[in-house]
């Protein structure tokens, strides 16, 4: 699961650097059907900029059609939650997985291997995906500081059970 968030962590990068992101920790916060490992090859991660990495995963069961992905981003020193910044899944946002694949494929589809359609239903599978992610300038709205980002996937029918979960701590510093 660590790589699940490692890959999502690369969503913190783009092209004319105003900030540099440094990953402090990446931990698995428990998931029942999606596990993975991964790496971010770009260091430092420039914001905005581009990051490359690798994501290896196992989806051990079909993802429920009512699956929801929830991302919560907090500034650690104040515990202030970063609000959702529009339709690009920036900041603290919640969306149904199937809606996300249809409406913001540029955010989610890079995590799919070429032979796996980026659409619902998501059937049990495994794979390895090389990634190149463009991180938009909108991330600079967060400002410098230490952040924690928790990404979890759960079924609307059972919101207490994590199907996937990863916890990332990182620092944004002026470039």
N, C-alpha and C positions, 0 to 999 in steps of 0.2 A: 504494500500500500504506500510505502514511502515514495515510490516513484510516481504514483498517481498524483500526489501533491507536488513532487519535484517538477513534473511536467506543468502542472497548473501554476507553479511558482514562476515558470518562465513566461507566464502571461504578464509578468511585471517588467517587461523589457521593450524598447523600440529604437528610433534612429538618430536624432540629433540630441545627444546626451545632455540632460540637465541634471540628472541624478545617476548614481551608481547604486545598484542593489547588491547587498551581501547577504547570503543565506546563512543564518545562525544555526538553525536546526530544522529537521524535517522528520516527523514521527507519524507512525500509523496509529490512529485513534480507534481502530477496530472496524471491521467490515465483514459481512457474512458471505458475499458472493464475488466481489471484485478485489483482486489483489494484484500487486505489481511491484516492479523495481524499475529504477531509471536513473538517469544522470543528466545533468546540465553541463555541457562542454564549454559554454561561453563563460569566461571569467576575466574581468568583471562583467556583470550584466549592466549594460547601459540603458538608461530610461530617458527618452524613448530610444528604441534600438531593435536589435534582432538577436535572438538566442537560438542555439542549436542544442539538441539533446537526443536522448534515446528513451523510449518507454516500452517496457516488456510487461505484459499483463496476462491475467487469467480471469475470465468471466466464467465462473464455475456453474452458473445456472442462468436461464433466461432472465433478463431484467424485466420486472413488472412494468406493464404499460402505464401504471400510475406513478412511476418513479419520479422523484423530485430531486434536483441538485440544489443544495443550499450552500452559499459561501458567505461567511461572516469575517469581516476584516476589522480589527481593532487597533488603535494606536495604543501601545502597551503602557506608556507612562500615564495616560489619562483614562484608559479603558473606554475612550470615545469610539463608537462604532462609525466606520466610514460608510456613508450612505451609498445606495446603488446609483451609479452615474449613467443613467440612460439604458438603451437597449443592448449595449455591448458587454454586459455581464461584468462591469467594472465596479469595484467596491462590494458592499454587502448586498447580495441579490439572491433571489430564490426563483426558480423556474422549473416547470415540468421538463424532464429530459427530452421527451418527444417534441415538445414545442421548441426547445433550444436547438435541436438538430435541424428543424425546419426553418427557424427564424434567424438564428445566428450561427450558421454552419462554419464560418471562418474561425470561430472560437473553439468549437468542439470537434469538428471533423478532422483536424490535423492529428488527433489521437487515434484515428482509425487506420488500420493497415489498408493498403490499396485494394485488396481483395474483399474487404468487408464494407458493404454499403453503409453510408452514414445516414441511417434512417431507422425508424421503429418498424417492427419489433427488433430489439437487440437480443440475439440468440447467444447461448453459451458458446464461447470460443476462446482462443488465446492468440497472442501475436506479439510481434516486435515491430516498433514503429520508429524510424528516424524522424526527428522533428526539426523544423525551422519555424519559429514563431516570431511574428512581428508584434511588438508591444507598442500600443498607441500613446501619443503624447498626453492623453487624458490622465494617465497615472501621475503626472506631475502635480495634479490637484491635491494629491494626498499630502504633499510636503515632506520634508526630511523627518526622520525619526525611526523608532523601533516599532515594528508591526507584528501582529499575529493574524494568520489567516487560517480558518478552519473550513474545509470543504467536506461536506457529507452528502451521501446519496441515500435516500430512504423511500419506502413505499408510503403513499398517502394513507393506505389502509393500516399501516403499522409504523407511525412516525418515530417511535422510540427505538426501533431497530435499525442500526446503520448497515446498509448494504455495502457501502464503501465510506472511508473517512481518512482524511489526512490533515495534519496540523503543521503549518509552516511558520517559522519565526524568521524575520529578515529585517535588515536595516536599509533605509534609503538615506544616502548622504549626497551632498552637493557634489557635482562632477568637477 
